[in-house]
Amino acid sequence: MSDELLTTLMERRTFLSARPSADHPAVNCPASHLVAFLRDLRDAEGFEMLLDVTAVDWAESRRPRFTCVYHLFDLERSRYLRVASDCHEDANPTMPSVAGLWATADWHERETYDMFGIRFEGHPDLRRILMWDGYPYYPLRKDFPLAGEETDLPGADVAEHTDARVSAAPMAGGPFVSGTSGGPMSEREPRAKDESWTENAPKPKKPDPTKESS
């Protein structure tokens, strides 16, 4: 099904290229064709539902640095499709808005702008949705520290009375790594490589189940 879908989409659209994917069919689409292609997917190919808009920051040294990702769903035939589109600008990344195609793109694009700093041209109301207006950072960029950045609170009156700031979180022994790929969830959750410094005293030894307590 996935090969058939990709063949159908790409045979009439030479601007597309196949994108490696471990789960659903995926294509790369240039930003200049993005809106028209997504409209065609909605109106002619049955992908009437936009599930998500997000992005990837590949790293400051990569070119292009940012890629926007769109996840679509065909309700009638239960088909998923992923569309990826690279941002041309790395310092000030932009992407055309698709809020005119799907109302739900309004909030998805605002969140992507808030977290990655990608501006969606033509968006009806592009404001931050998670962080406050005037927050100077984009938390999901690769150059944003895992512990966060110390930042002044947005309300001057609050800071005046409380002398409070948003402080960076302790790293608790990071960097953090994932557990094993299999087994129970408790063993697969990300954890710090070294958690010893968070302990006030050495951990007590676990009782030996082979020895009976007196």
N, CA, C and O of each residue as an XYZ file, in Angstrom:
856
protein
N       0.828     -1.202      0.000
C       0.000      0.000      0.000
C       0.864      1.254      0.000
O       0.568      2.206     -0.722
N       1.943      1.269      0.812
C       2.776      2.466      0.898
C       3.506      2.717     -0.413
O       3.592      3.862     -0.858
N       4.040      1.654     -1.048
C       4.730      1.814     -2.326
C       3.768      2.297     -3.396
O       4.116      3.145     -4.218
N       2.572      1.763     -3.386
C       1.565      2.170     -4.369
C       1.194      3.636     -4.189
O       1.054      4.369     -5.168
N       1.036      4.061     -2.952
C       0.697      5.457     -2.681
C       1.804      6.387     -3.141
O       1.534      7.396     -3.793
N       3.052      6.061     -2.809
C       4.169      6.912     -3.204
C       4.300      6.978     -4.724
O       4.572      8.041     -5.282
N       4.106      5.845     -5.390
C       4.179      5.832     -6.853
C       3.109      6.732     -7.450
O       3.378      7.489     -8.383
N       1.901      6.649     -6.917
C       0.795      7.464     -7.413
C       1.070      8.949     -7.213
O       0.827      9.759     -8.108
N       1.573      9.298     -6.043
C       1.819     10.711     -5.745
C       2.959     11.278     -6.578
O       2.890     12.425     -7.019
N       3.997     10.497     -6.796
C       5.210     11.025     -7.403
C       5.203     10.980     -8.934
O       5.941     11.733     -9.570
N       4.394     10.124     -9.525
C       4.434      9.999    -10.977
C       3.907     11.247    -11.678
O       4.281     11.522    -12.818
N       3.042     12.003    -11.005
C       2.503     13.225    -11.610
C       3.056     14.489    -10.976
O       2.655     15.594    -11.340
N       3.967     14.336    -10.038
C       4.513     15.497     -9.323
C       6.030     15.327     -9.247
O       6.557     14.759     -8.290
N       6.703     15.815    -10.244
C       8.148     15.595    -10.356
C       8.946     16.343     -9.300
O      10.130     16.063     -9.110
N       8.320     17.287     -8.612
C       9.032     18.039     -7.583
C       9.170     17.243     -6.288
O       9.925     17.645     -5.403
N       8.464     16.131     -6.158
C       8.527     15.323     -4.941
C       9.693     14.350     -4.992
O      10.158     13.967     -6.065
N      10.154     13.960     -3.813
C      11.131     12.872     -3.699
C      10.746     12.008     -2.513
O      10.189     12.498     -1.530
N      11.042     10.726     -2.609
C      10.716      9.800     -1.520
C      11.578     10.110     -0.302
O      12.740     10.496     -0.431
N      11.002      9.938      0.867
C      11.711     10.200      2.119
C      11.806      8.906      2.924
O      10.783      8.254      3.137
N      12.999      8.511      3.380
C      13.108      7.294      4.195
C      12.210      7.380      5.424
O      12.152      8.413      6.092
N      11.517      6.294      5.712
C      10.590      6.281      6.848
C      10.463      4.861      7.377
O      10.375      3.906      6.606
N      10.455      4.732      8.691
C      10.344      3.418      9.320
C       8.898      3.023      9.584
O       8.632      1.885      9.969
N       7.948      3.955      9.382
C       6.569      3.604      9.680
C       5.617      3.907      8.525
O       5.095      2.984      7.900
N       5.383      5.199      8.231
C       4.384      5.561      7.244
C       5.031      6.085      5.959
O       6.192      6.493      5.976
N       4.286      6.078      4.843
C       4.808      6.678      3.609
C       5.176      8.139      3.845
O       4.482      8.854      4.567
N       6.269      8.572      3.230
C       6.749      9.933      3.456
C       7.368     10.471      2.182
O       7.995      9.738      1.418
N       7.180     11.780      1.961
C       7.754     12.440      0.794
C       8.369     13.771      1.212
O       7.976     14.368      2.214
N       9.336     14.219      0.428
C       9.901     15.558      0.561
C       9.248     16.458     -0.473
O       9.093     16.085     -1.636
N       8.866     17.652     -0.029
C       8.224     18.602     -0.927
C       8.886     19.971     -0.759
O       8.995     20.451      0.369
N       9.329     20.611     -1.838
C       9.901     21.957     -1.712
C       8.868     22.938     -1.161
O       7.673     22.818     -1.430
N       9.343     23.901     -0.392
C       8.438     24.878      0.226
C       7.640     25.646     -0.819
O       6.507     26.049     -0.558
N       8.217     25.854     -1.995
C       7.528     26.609     -3.043
C       6.294     25.881     -3.575
O       5.394     26.519     -4.122
N       6.239     24.562     -3.425
C       5.098     23.773     -3.896
C       4.205     23.308     -2.745
O       3.187     22.659     -2.984
N       4.568     23.626     -1.511
C       3.940     22.984     -0.361
C       2.442     23.230     -0.288
O       1.675     22.272     -0.191
N       2.006     24.466     -0.330
C       0.583     24.771     -0.139
C      -0.253     24.123     -1.235
O      -1.281     23.509     -0.948
N       0.174     24.254     -2.485
C      -0.582     23.664     -3.586
C      -0.629     22.141     -3.468
O      -1.661     21.530     -3.748
N       0.489     21.521     -3.053
C       0.528     20.068     -2.911
C      -0.388     19.598     -1.784
O      -1.124     18.626     -1.953
N      -0.352     20.271     -0.650
C      -1.207     19.875      0.464
C      -2.685     20.093      0.126
O      -3.536     19.304      0.537
N      -2.985     21.133     -0.604
C      -4.374     21.343     -1.042
C      -4.821     20.203     -1.958
O      -5.949     19.720     -1.862
N      -3.925     19.785     -2.843
C      -4.227     18.674     -3.744
C      -4.425     17.374     -2.969
O      -5.316     16.586     -3.285
N      -3.597     17.156     -1.962
C      -3.761     15.963     -1.128
C      -5.115     15.974     -0.423
O      -5.774     14.940     -0.323
N      -5.519     17.121      0.055
C      -6.814     17.234      0.739
C      -7.994     17.032     -0.212
O      -8.925     16.287      0.094
N      -7.948     17.699     -1.365
C      -9.121     17.737     -2.249
C      -9.185     16.569     -3.228
O     -10.276     16.112     -3.572
N      -8.035     16.082     -3.678
C      -8.031     15.062     -4.727
C      -7.586     13.680     -4.257
O      -7.934     12.675     -4.878
N      -6.824     13.621     -3.171
C      -6.261     12.335     -2.738
C      -6.902     11.793     -1.467
O      -6.575     10.686     -1.040
N      -7.799     12.543     -0.860
C      -8.534     12.033      0.297
C      -7.893     12.272      1.650
O      -8.399     11.782      2.660
N      -6.789     13.014      1.702
C      -6.137     13.278      2.992
C      -6.751     14.537      3.608
O      -6.153     15.613      3.616
N      -7.964     14.355      4.122
C      -8.721     15.511      4.600
C      -8.367     15.949      6.019
O      -8.781     17.024      6.452
N      -7.610     15.133      6.745
C      -7.304     15.460      8.143
C      -5.826     15.789      8.320
O      -4.957     14.986      7.978
N      -5.550     16.966      8.852
C      -4.185     17.328      9.258
C      -4.021     16.978     10.726
O      -4.649     17.591     11.589
N      -3.186     15.999     11.009
C      -3.003     15.536     12.382
C      -2.032     16.408     13.162
O      -2.210     16.627     14.360
N      -1.000     16.909     12.477
C       0.056     17.565     13.235
C       0.945     18.368     12.291
O       1.119     18.017     11.124
N       1.496     19.443     12.819
C       2.567     20.190     12.166
C       3.691     20.329     13.186
O       3.463     20.817     14.294
N       4.868     19.918     12.835
C       5.998     20.047     13.752
C       7.246     20.351     12.933
O       7.150     20.678     11.750
N       8.401     20.244     13.551
C       9.636     20.575     12.841
C      10.795     19.782     13.424
O      10.686     19.176     14.490
N      11.905     19.801     12.702
C      13.150     19.183     13.145
C      14.253     20.225     13.017
O      14.390     20.874     11.980
N      15.038     20.378     14.078
C      16.268     21.167     14.017
C      17.404     20.165     13.915
O      17.701     19.460     14.880
N      18.039     20.097     12.756
C      19.069     19.088     12.536
C      20.384     19.444     13.220
O      21.197     18.550     13.457
N      20.623     20.692     13.544
C      21.813     21.192     14.240
C      22.302     22.444     13.525
O      22.039     22.653     12.340
N      23.020     23.269     14.277
C      23.487     24.540     13.724
C      24.405     24.353     12.525
O      24.456     25.220     11.653
N      25.118     23.258     12.464
C      26.083     23.039     11.381
C      25.443     22.456     10.120
O      26.092     22.405      9.076
N      24.187     22.018     10.194
C      23.540     21.379      9.048
C      22.898     22.407      8.130
O      22.432     23.448      8.593
N      22.870     22.127      6.843
C      22.211     22.971      5.854
C      21.374     22.106      4.924
O      21.918     21.209      4.280
N      20.083     22.341      4.834
C      19.326     23.283      5.645
C      19.193     22.797      7.088
O      19.231     21.597      7.361
N      19.038     23.740      7.991
C      18.987     23.388      9.405
C      17.602     22.898      9.836
O      17.497     21.963     10.629
N      16.537     23.525      9.316
C      15.182     23.234      9.792
C      14.343     22.561      8.714
O      14.420     22.905      7.535
N      13.545     21.598      9.146
C      12.586     20.926      8.266
C      11.230     20.921      8.956
O      11.118     20.496     10.106
N      10.203     21.389      8.263
C       8.839     21.291      8.779
C       8.241     19.955      8.348
O       8.503     19.471      7.247
N       7.433     19.367      9.235
C       6.867     18.049      8.986
C       5.357     18.107      9.196
O       4.875     18.626     10.203
N       4.617     17.563      8.225
C       3.153     17.564      8.248
C       2.668     16.119      8.225
O       3.102     15.327      7.388
N       1.770     15.776      9.144
C       1.221     14.431      9.198
C      -0.253     14.490      8.800
O      -1.051     15.198      9.414
N      -0.594     13.733      7.763
C      -1.943     13.738      7.197
C      -2.574     12.352      7.325
O      -1.876     11.342      7.415
N      -3.923     12.326      7.331
C      -4.635     11.055      7.451
C      -5.827     11.041      6.506
O      -6.583     12.007      6.408
N      -5.971      9.919      5.814
C      -7.108      9.670      4.934
C      -8.122      8.838      5.717
O      -7.902      7.650      5.954
N      -9.219      9.453      6.113
C     -10.203      8.783      6.960
C     -10.876      7.605      6.250
O     -11.121      6.566      6.862
N     -11.166      7.765      4.987
C     -11.912      6.732      4.264
C     -11.110      5.460      4.088
O     -11.639      4.358      4.233
N      -9.796      5.616      3.767
C      -8.968      4.435      3.492
C      -7.940      4.159      4.584
O      -7.093      3.278      4.438
N      -8.018      4.913      5.673
C      -7.114      4.712      6.822
C      -5.651      4.738      6.395
O      -4.889      3.825      6.715
N      -5.260      5.790      5.670
C      -3.884      5.932      5.197
C      -3.228      7.141      5.856
O      -3.832      8.209      5.960
N      -2.005      6.965      6.291
C      -1.201      8.055      6.821
C      -0.205      8.508      5.753
O       0.211      7.736      4.890
N       0.160      9.785      5.844
C       1.193     10.307      4.956
C       1.970     11.386      5.699
O       1.392     12.227      6.388
N       3.286     11.346      5.547
C       4.150     12.371      6.136
C       4.750     13.205      5.001
O       5.290     12.663      4.037
N       4.648     14.521      5.132
C       5.214     15.441      4.147
C       6.242     16.309      4.853
O       5.927     16.957      5.851
N       7.456     16.328      4.350
C       8.532     17.121      4.940
C       8.950     18.206      3.959
O       9.016     17.976      2.752
N       9.234     19.394      4.494
C       9.612     20.518      3.644
C      10.699     21.329      4.347
O      10.515     21.770      5.481
N      11.831     21.523      3.671
C      12.964     22.230      4.259
C      12.751     23.743      4.223
O      12.210     24.289      3.261
N      13.190     24.406      5.297
C      13.200     25.866      5.338
C      14.470     26.356      4.646
O      15.558     25.848      4.918
N      14.343     27.329      3.763
C      15.508     27.827      3.031
C      16.418     28.652      3.928
O      17.640     28.563      3.808
N      15.862     29.439      4.807
C      16.655     30.306      5.668
C      16.977     29.587      6.974
O      16.094     28.992      7.592
N      18.223     29.640      7.388
C      18.618     29.027      8.652
C      18.572     30.025      9.805
O      18.168     29.671     10.913
N      18.981     31.264      9.558
C      18.988     32.272     10.615
C      17.568     32.735     10.943
O      17.235     32.955     12.107
N      16.737     32.881      9.913
C      15.349     33.306     10.102
C      14.445     32.384      9.284
O      13.958     32.776      8.223
N      14.223     31.176      9.765
C      13.471     30.195      8.978
C      12.008     30.586      8.798
O      11.365     31.074      9.728
N      11.494     30.369      7.600
C      10.088     30.647      7.307
C       9.497     29.479      6.530
O      10.206     28.662      5.943
N       8.158     29.435      6.552
C       7.414     28.419      5.809
C       6.033     29.006      5.521
O       5.486     29.708      6.373
N       5.453     28.744      4.352
C       4.104     29.253      4.103
C       3.089     28.597      5.029
O       3.180     27.401      5.305
N       2.136     29.363      5.502
C       1.105     28.838      6.400
C       0.086     28.015      5.620
O      -0.241     28.332      4.477
N      -0.411     26.952      6.257
C      -1.511     26.170      5.681
C      -2.770     26.301      6.532
O      -3.667     25.461      6.457
N      -2.833     27.363      7.345
C      -4.023     27.596      8.164
C      -5.248     27.850      7.305
O      -6.374     27.649      7.760
N      -5.044     28.288      6.070
C      -6.168     28.474      5.167
C      -6.725     27.178      4.626
O      -7.832     27.159      4.088
N      -5.968     26.077      4.758
C      -6.431     24.764      4.310
C      -7.082     23.984      5.439
O      -8.105     23.330      5.240
N      -6.496     24.051      6.613
C      -7.020     23.359      7.789
C      -7.030     24.329      8.968
O      -6.001     24.926      9.287
N      -8.173     24.488      9.611
C      -8.257     25.393     10.759
C      -7.329     24.942     11.881
O      -6.793     25.772     12.616
N      -7.139     23.640     12.017
C      -6.292     23.131     13.098
C      -4.830     23.538     12.937
O      -4.072     23.526     13.907
N      -4.426     23.902     11.703
C      -3.038     24.331     11.488
C      -2.734     25.611     12.246
O      -1.569     25.898     12.521
N      -3.752     26.385     12.588
C      -3.553     27.631     13.332
C      -2.726     27.382     14.591
O      -1.681     28.005     14.779
N      -3.188     26.474     15.454
C      -2.484     26.212     16.709
C      -1.211     25.405     16.488
O      -0.210     25.635     17.166
N      -1.239     24.462     15.548
C      -0.028     23.668     15.280
C       1.124     24.568     14.836
O       2.255     24.398     15.291
N       0.845     25.507     13.963
C       1.894     26.402     13.479
C       2.349     27.355     14.574
O       3.532     27.686     14.649
N       1.436     27.799     15.418
C       1.836     28.659     16.536
C       2.773     27.918     17.483
O       3.741     28.499     17.972
N       2.498     26.647     17.748
C       3.366     25.874     18.634
C       4.743     25.666     18.002
O       5.764     25.771     18.681
N       4.767     25.368     16.692
C       6.046     25.174     16.004
C       6.847     26.468     15.986
O       8.065     26.451     16.167
N       6.172     27.579     15.770
C       6.846     28.886     15.851
C       7.387     29.124     17.261
O       8.519     29.581     17.424
N       6.593     28.821     18.264
C       6.974     29.059     19.655
C       8.186     28.233     20.058
O       9.070     28.731     20.755
N       8.236     26.975     19.627
C       9.292     26.066     20.055
C      10.539     26.108     19.161
O      11.649     25.889     19.647
N      10.368     26.388     17.854
C      11.499     26.341     16.921
C      11.852     27.700     16.318
O      12.930     27.856     15.745
N      10.965     28.677     16.437
C      11.236     29.984     15.848
C      11.011     30.040     14.351
O      11.528     30.940     13.689
N      10.250     29.101     13.795
C       9.925     29.117     12.371
C       8.681     29.978     12.174
O       7.635     29.702     12.761
N       8.791     31.010     11.358
C       7.664     31.910     11.101
C       6.853     31.387      9.912
O       7.411     31.055      8.867
N       5.528     31.319     10.085
C       4.641     30.822      9.047
C       3.988     32.010      8.353
O       3.091     32.658      8.893
N       4.462     32.274      7.147
C       4.003     33.436      6.398
C       2.556     33.257      5.973
O       2.187     32.232      5.399
N       1.727     34.279      6.263
C       0.317     34.207      5.939
C      -0.544     33.693      7.074
O      -1.765     33.621      6.933
N       0.065     33.331      8.202
C      -0.720     32.885      9.359
C      -1.550     34.048      9.877
O      -1.046     35.169      9.955
N      -2.822     33.811     10.237
C      -3.696     34.920     10.639
C      -3.362     35.547     11.989
O      -3.754     36.685     12.245
N      -2.644     34.828     12.863
C      -2.395     35.367     14.202
C      -1.210     34.634     14.827
O      -1.374     33.881     15.787
N      -0.021     34.857     14.278
C       1.156     34.095     14.713
C       1.709     34.672     16.007
O       2.529     35.591     15.997
N       1.239     34.109     17.135
C       1.722     34.488     18.459
C       2.197     33.237     19.186
O       1.818     32.118     18.841
N       3.035     33.446     20.200
C       3.471     32.318     21.016
C       2.253     31.715     21.703
O       1.301     32.417     22.044
N       2.303     30.396     21.901
C       1.155     29.701     22.453
C       1.492     28.984     23.763
O       0.591     28.679     24.544
N       2.766     28.713     24.011
C       3.202     28.059     25.244
C       4.046     28.998     26.116
O       3.806     29.111     27.318
N       5.016     29.661     25.519
C       5.838     30.621     26.243
C       5.185     32.004     26.143
O       4.334     32.236     25.284
N       5.589     32.910     27.022
C       4.987     34.224     27.029
C       5.560     35.116     25.923
O       6.672     34.895     25.443
N       4.787     36.120     25.535
C       5.259     37.085     24.543
C       6.529     37.755     25.062
O       6.591     38.157     26.224
N       7.519     37.870     24.219
C       8.781     38.470     24.622
C       9.803     37.479     25.117
O      10.943     37.862     25.383
N       9.431     36.194     25.254
C      10.418     35.179     25.652
C      11.467     35.076     24.547
O      11.107     34.893     23.384
N      12.746     35.188     24.878
C      13.767     35.355     23.829
C      14.324     34.069     23.237
O      15.203     34.134     22.378
N      13.842     32.896     23.665
C      14.448     31.647     23.224
C      13.417     30.735     22.556
O      12.211     30.969     22.632
N      13.928     29.690     21.899
C      13.082     28.684     21.264
C      13.480     27.319     21.825
O      14.488     26.750     21.405
N      12.699     26.791     22.768
C      13.145     25.664     23.596
C      13.451     24.354     22.872
O      14.180     23.530     23.424
N      12.931     24.120     21.666
C      13.216     22.854     21.001
C      14.338     22.951     19.967
O      14.576     22.004     19.217
N      15.015     24.075     19.928
C      16.198     24.154     19.073
C      17.354     23.408     19.719
O      17.435     23.306     20.943
N      18.246     22.888     18.885
C      19.360     22.094     19.396
C      20.321     22.919     20.256
O      21.014     22.366     21.109
N      20.367     24.242     20.040
C      21.296     25.049     20.832
C      20.689     25.524     22.145
O      21.335     26.275     22.876
N      19.463     25.108     22.464
C      18.837     25.463     23.740
C      19.246     24.432     24.782
O      19.041     23.238     24.567
N      19.825     24.862     25.917
C      20.310     23.896     26.907
C      19.197     23.033     27.471
O      18.069     23.494     27.647
N      19.517     21.783     27.752
C      18.539     20.867     28.328
C      17.996     21.400     29.647
O      16.829     21.183     29.973
N      18.832     22.093     30.401
C      18.399     22.626     31.690
C      17.643     23.935     31.554
O      17.127     24.441     32.551
N      17.558     24.499     30.364
C      16.867     25.770     30.190
C      17.801     26.955     30.369
O      18.998     26.794     30.608
N      17.229     28.149     30.250
C      17.974     29.393     30.395
C      17.354     30.225     31.517
O      16.133     30.303     31.648
N      18.218     30.845     32.322
C      17.714     31.741     33.351
C      17.115     32.970     32.665
O      17.758     33.596     31.822
N      15.870     33.308     33.037
C      15.119     34.319     32.304
C      14.305     35.173     33.260
O      13.758     34.671     34.241
N      14.228     36.461     32.972
C      13.365     37.333     33.760
C      11.906     36.976     33.535
O      11.495     36.654     32.420
N      11.121     37.037     34.620
C       9.684     36.830     34.480
C       9.086     37.966     33.660
O       9.614     39.078     33.681
N       7.996     37.713     32.940
C       7.457     38.741     32.052
C       6.834     39.933     32.765
O       6.812     41.036     32.218
N       6.325     39.728     33.985
C       5.648     40.822     34.684
C       6.610     41.619     35.547
O       7.165     41.087     36.509
N       6.818     42.897     35.214
C       7.728     43.727     36.007
C       7.230     43.884     37.430
O       8.032     43.932     38.363
N       5.906     43.966     37.615
C       5.352     44.125     38.956
C       5.603     42.875     39.799
O       5.839     42.970     41.004
N       5.551     41.688     39.152
C       5.821     40.447     39.879
C       7.282     40.400     40.304
O       7.586     40.067     41.449
N       8.176     40.727     39.398
C       9.597     40.698     39.717
C       9.939     41.704     40.807
O      10.794     41.440     41.653
N       9.278     42.849     40.790
C       9.559     43.883     41.782
C       9.202     43.424     43.181
O       9.927     43.710     44.134
N       8.088     42.712     43.313
C       7.620     42.303     44.647
C       8.212     40.973     45.097
O       8.322     40.719     46.296
N       8.589     40.131     44.158
C       9.063     38.796     44.542
C      10.552     38.592     44.296
O      11.147     37.649     44.818
N      11.160     39.481     43.497
C      12.556     39.323     43.104
C      12.792     37.941     42.506
O      13.832     37.323     42.729
N      11.798     37.462     41.733
C      11.848     36.104     41.195
C      12.323     36.096     39.754
O      12.102     37.047     39.003
N      12.968     35.025     39.389
C      13.381     34.783     38.015
C      13.053     33.340     37.664
O      12.893     32.494     38.544
N      12.956     33.073     36.380
C      12.838     31.695     35.923
C      14.251     31.155     35.832
O      15.011     31.549     34.948
N      14.609     30.261     36.735
C      15.975     29.761     36.811
C      16.136     28.481     36.005
O      15.187     27.721     35.818
N      17.342     28.261     35.538
C      17.635     27.014     34.824
C      17.472     25.833     35.761
O      17.799     25.919     36.944
N      16.968     24.729     35.230
C      16.748     23.538     36.045
C      18.058     22.803     36.273
O      18.927     22.814     35.401
N      18.222     22.160     37.434
C      19.438     21.358     37.641
C      19.459     20.184     36.682
O      18.419     19.605     36.368
N      20.641     19.840     36.224
C      20.758     18.770     35.247
C      20.621     17.382     35.864
O      20.357     16.416     35.149
N      20.796     17.267     37.174
C      20.651     15.985     37.858
C      21.486     14.897     37.211
O      21.018     13.780     36.991
N      22.731     15.240     36.909
C      23.645     14.212     36.444
C      23.636     13.950     34.965
O      24.220     12.961     34.524
N      22.987     14.806     34.159
C      22.931     14.573     32.719
C      24.325     14.562     32.098
O      25.293     14.793     32.822
N      24.482     14.308     30.808
C      23.379     14.190     29.852
C      22.535     12.939     30.044
O      22.972     11.961     30.652
N      21.320     12.990     29.514
C      20.372     11.913     29.721
C      20.423     10.930     28.562
O      20.620     11.316     27.410
N      20.247      9.681     28.876
C      20.298      8.625     27.876
C      19.076      7.743     28.020
O      18.488      7.649     29.097
N      18.697      7.097     26.926
C      17.574      6.174     26.961
C      18.019      4.840     27.525
O      19.193      4.476     27.465
N      17.055      4.120     28.074
C      17.343      2.796     28.591
C      17.396      1.783     27.467
O      17.606      2.141     26.308
N      17.209      0.539     27.801
C      17.252     -0.514     26.796
C      16.050     -0.409     25.876
O      15.038      0.193     26.233
N      16.162     -0.997     24.687
C      15.080     -0.922     23.716
C      13.932     -1.862     24.040
O      12.825     -1.676     23.535
N      14.171     -2.860     24.866
C      13.122     -3.795     25.234
C      12.922     -3.822     26.731
O      13.574     -3.085     27.470
N      12.011     -4.680     27.177
C      11.777     -4.806     28.596
C      10.725     -3.854     29.106
O      10.102     -3.142     28.318
N      10.513     -3.824     30.411
C       9.456     -2.981     30.988
C       9.757     -1.493     30.823
O      10.912     -1.091     30.681
N       8.694     -0.681     30.845
C       8.831      0.754     30.641
C       9.761      1.378     31.679
O      10.491      2.316     31.360
N       9.750      0.876     32.912
C      10.586      1.442     33.968
C      12.064      1.364     33.637
O      12.855      2.156     34.150
N      12.451      0.417     32.783
C      13.849      0.268     32.411
C      14.191      1.003     31.119
O      15.361      1.089     30.748
N      13.183      1.532     30.431
C      13.404      2.189     29.151
C      13.274      3.708     29.234
O      13.548      4.402     28.256
N      12.863      4.228     30.379
C      12.731      5.673     30.512
C      14.100      6.340     30.509
O      15.047      5.791     31.071
N      14.227      7.515     29.888
C      15.514      8.223     29.904
C      15.967      8.517     31.328
O      15.152      8.830     32.196
N      17.247      8.417     31.556
C      17.788      8.696     32.883
C      19.189      9.263     32.731
O      19.810      9.156     31.674
N      19.667      9.858     33.790
C      20.992     10.459     33.756
C      22.060      9.375     33.749
O      21.882      8.300     34.323
N      23.174      9.676     33.088
C      24.285      8.728     33.098
C      24.878      8.588     34.493
O      25.297      7.502     34.894
N      24.910      9.691     35.226
C      25.493      9.674     36.571
C      24.540     10.388     37.513
O      24.419     11.612     37.452
N      23.870      9.659     38.373
C      22.931     10.236     39.322
C      23.506     10.294     40.741
O      22.806     10.642     41.692
N      24.775      9.952     40.867
C      25.337      9.813     42.208
C      25.369     11.129     42.962
O      25.220     11.138     44.184
N      25.564     12.261     42.252
C      25.707     13.526     42.966
C      24.403     14.017     43.555
O      24.407     14.938     44.372
N      23.274     13.420     43.158
C      22.000     13.822     43.747
C      21.733     13.108     45.069
O      20.773     13.429     45.769
N      22.559     12.165     45.401
C      22.365     11.405     46.638
C      23.094     12.090     47.795
O      24.254     12.481     47.657
N      22.420     12.234     48.926
C      23.042     12.799     50.123
C      23.938     11.787     50.824
O      24.844     12.157     51.569
N      23.681     10.530     50.583
C      24.483      9.462     51.191
C      24.438      8.275     50.246
O      23.543      8.173     49.406
N      25.410      7.373     50.385
C      25.375      6.191     49.528
C      24.061      5.432     49.668
O      23.488      5.360     50.755
N      23.599      4.877     48.576
C      22.360      4.111     48.635
C      22.561      2.877     49.506
O      23.600      2.223     49.411
N      21.594      2.546     50.346
C      21.729      1.318     51.142
C      21.693      0.098     50.239
O      21.028      0.074     49.203
N      22.421     -0.893     50.664
C      22.445     -2.121     49.881
C      21.095     -2.810     49.944
O      20.426     -2.828     50.978
N      20.715     -3.376     48.810
C      19.457     -4.119     48.791
C      19.610     -5.403     49.587
O      20.656     -6.049     49.533
N      18.569     -5.777     50.328
C      18.667     -7.036     51.100
C      18.848     -8.220     50.183
O      18.294     -8.271     49.084
N      19.622     -9.161     50.645
C      19.868    -10.388     49.888
C      18.691    -11.337     50.091
O      18.493    -11.834     51.200
N      17.903    -11.600     49.045
C      16.717    -12.455     49.222
C      17.067    -13.899     49.594
O      16.201    -14.649     50.045
N      18.326    -14.287     49.408
C      18.711    -15.665     49.729
C      18.991    -15.846     51.209
O      19.097    -16.970     51.699
N      19.110    -14.714     51.929
C      19.392    -14.789     53.367
C      18.154    -14.390     54.149
O      17.562    -13.342     53.892
N      17.769    -15.209     55.084
C      16.601    -14.915     55.888
C      16.979    -13.904     56.959
O      18.063    -13.968     57.538
N      16.066    -12.969     57.215
C      16.329    -11.980     58.269
C      16.159    -12.639     59.614
O      15.321    -13.527     59.775
N      16.960    -12.204     60.598
C      16.906    -12.810     61.926
C      15.791    -12.189     62.736
O      15.582    -12.566     63.889
